[in-house]
Structure formats: structure tokens, C-alpha cells
């Protein structure tokens, strides 16, 4: 069974200032999408994102990322 991704590798995303975590908006590039799990265990999806302002990579679980991070531009 396929699992739909909100974001894909190469997408430009935004972690908005109004999230309360940072003083500024931060833009990032999705560098990887990892799907972990198997039959019966359920699938978990993780987005690897490199952030421009923070200059670091993070790994975000889909349930959090898809509610808190906005898609700015899709990779072509």
C-alpha cells in the first residue's frame, strides 16, 4: 500500500515565526523522506530537512511536520 507524502525531496518549506519556536521564519529544503515500518506495525514517515537560518539538519516526524511546516514551492 502506498503512503502519500505531503513533502518530497527538493521541496522548499517554511517553518513560520508564528509557531513560537523561533524569532524568525526559517526556510528549509527537504533532503530525504524516510518511511519506516512494516506490515502490522504501521508505517511512520520522517522528513529530513536542512534549514537555511539555523544551518542545521533535522528529522521531523510526519504528524508534526505536516501540521507545523508549510510548503512554499514544490520540487520540479
C-alpha positions in Angstrom: 0.0 0.0 0.0 1.4 3.4 -1.0 1.8 6.2 1.5 1.2 9.7 0.4 3.9 12.3 1.3 2.9 15.9 1.9 6.5 16.9 1.1 9.0 15.4 -1.3 12.8 15.6 -1.8 13.7 19.1 -3.1 10.6 20.9 -1.8 11.2 24.3 -0.3 9.4 24.5 3.1 8.8 27.2 5.7 8.8 26.9 9.5 6.8 30.1 10.3 7.8 32.6 13.0 4.3 32.4 14.5 4.9 28.8 15.5 6.5 30.3 18.7 9.7 28.3 18.4 12.0 30.8 16.7 12.2 34.6 16.3 12.3 34.4 12.5 10.8 32.4 9.7 13.2 29.7 8.6 13.2 28.1 5.2 14.4 24.6 4.5 14.9 22.1 1.8 13.6 18.5 2.2 16.7 16.3 1.6 15.1 12.9 2.3 11.8 11.2 3.1 12.2 8.0 5.1 9.4 5.6 5.5 9.9 3.1 8.4 7.8 0.2 9.5 6.2 -2.8 8.0 3.1 -4.8 7.8 1.1 -4.8 11.0 3.4 -2.3 12.7 2.1 0.7 10.7 4.2 3.0 8.6 6.0 6.0 10.0 7.3 8.8 7.7 10.1 11.1 8.6 11.2 14.2 6.7 14.9 15.2 6.7 15.1 19.0 6.3 18.1 21.3 6.0 17.3 24.7 7.5 18.8 27.9 6.0 18.9 30.2 9.0 19.6 27.6 11.7 22.1 26.0 9.2 21.4 22.5 10.6 19.5 19.4 9.5 16.6 18.0 11.4 14.5 14.9 11.2 10.8 15.6 11.7 8.0 13.0 12.2 5.2 13.4 9.6 2.4 14.0 12.0 4.2 17.1 13.5 5.8 18.4 10.3 2.6 18.3 8.2 0.8 20.5 10.8 3.6 22.9 11.5 5.6 23.3 8.3 4.3 24.9 5.2 5.1 24.0 1.6 6.5 27.1 -0.2 7.5 25.5 -3.6 7.4 22.0 -5.0 10.5 20.4 -6.5 10.1 20.0 -10.2 
